[in-house]
Amino acid sequence: MRKLFDAIRNTGFRRGPDRVLGGIAGSLARSTGLNVWLIRLLVLASFLLPVLGLGAYLVAWVITPWQDGSIPVEQALGGRLEQ
């Protein structure tokens, strides 16, 4: 599992510091170069899709590292707490 979490960290994708909820839209906006509010609207629109929109957001939320590199699901599993 450690290799998986390290690979996720190495993508450079991090939750944005200017987050409204989970920081996923801010991170997507930064990585794509699009306006953060456009991404937020697209994420909200995806919630209209049965299970897929909210499910994908929740999966992204638990595997996307914070600015310090910590990953929520890794911490929940008792992994890497330092850094």
N, C-alpha and C positions, 0 to 999 in steps of 0.2 A: 504493500500500500504506500510505503514511503516514496517509492519511485513515481507512482501516480501523482501524489501531492506535489512532489518536486517538479514534475513535468508541468503541472498546472501553474505553479509559481513561475516557471521559466517562460511562460507565454507572455509575461509582462502585463497581462490583463488584471487590473485591480479595480476595486470599488472606488468610485469617485468621491473625493472629499466634499463635494457640493451636492450631497445626496438628499433626496426628499424622503424616500422610503428605504430601500435596500442598497442603493447606489449602482444598480445594474444598468439603468438607462444612462447614467452619467459616464460609466465606463464604456458602454457601447458608443456613445456620442464621441468620446475622446478617441477611441480606436478607429472609428469610421470617418471622423472629421465633420460629422453632421451636427446640426443644432440640437442641443440637449432636449429642448421642448418638443421638437419633432419626434425624437426617439421616445420620449415619455408618452406622447400621444399614440405612437405605434404600439408600444407595450400595453397601454390601456386598451387599445382596440383588440389586441391579441387575446385579452381576457374574455372577449365575447365568444371565442372559439371554445367549444366544450372540452374541458379538462386540459387541452393542449396549452393554451395561453398561460393559465395560472400554474399548471404543472411545470412547464418549461421555466417559468420565472422562479419557482421555488427550487428547482434543481440548480439553476444558475446561482441562486442566492446561497445555497449551502456549499457550493464548490468554488465560488469566486473569492479569491483572497482579499483581505483588508489591505490597507496601505502598508501595514507592517509585515505583510506576508502570511499572516495567520489565516487558516481556512476553517470556517465554522464546523463542518462535518469532521474534519481531522481532530479538532479540539473535543468534539462530542465523543469521538472514539478513543480519547485519552492520549492523542498524539502530541506532537510538537507544540509546546506552550511558550518556549523561549524565542527570542529574537527581537 
